[in-house]
Amino acid sequence: KLPLTVEEILNFGESNRELFIKSSTYSIIPITVTEMGLTISWIFSSDPKSISFSVVYQESEDTPLEQCKVLIPMTRCNSHKETIRGQVKVRNSGIYTLIFDNTFSRFISKRVFYHLAVERPIIYDGSDFP
């Protein structure tokens, strides 16, 4: 079921998810966000070999792809050698899409093991101040 909501990610718990990405294709994880100030973070690794990764922002599902804002440009990650971690701060409501791109690989399909988390900002209201 896509796109994911913040609540669904909060219910992930600590378990890792797995994506199977065939050679010459890519896989996306769209996350619909309605509240500002959240931090979406991810950890992933791939097997075998590297995967390319990017994050884009889309105001709504109707927004044409050309008008999507690239938050993290497509980067080839050596995620088969080290775990990749990152995060993005939600400044606007909309759809934040994680892209795992294997289009550069003509023959080798990849598995991506990932974990997503969402953190709400801690708002200090001074109520515990004497």
Secondary structure, 3 states (H helix, E strand, C coil): CCCEEHHHHHCCCCCCEEEEECCCCEEEEEEEECCCCCEEEEEEEEECCCEEEEEEEECCCCCCHHHCEEEEEEEEECCCCCCEEEEEECCCCEEEEEEEECCCCCCCCEEEEEEEEEECCCCCCCCCCC
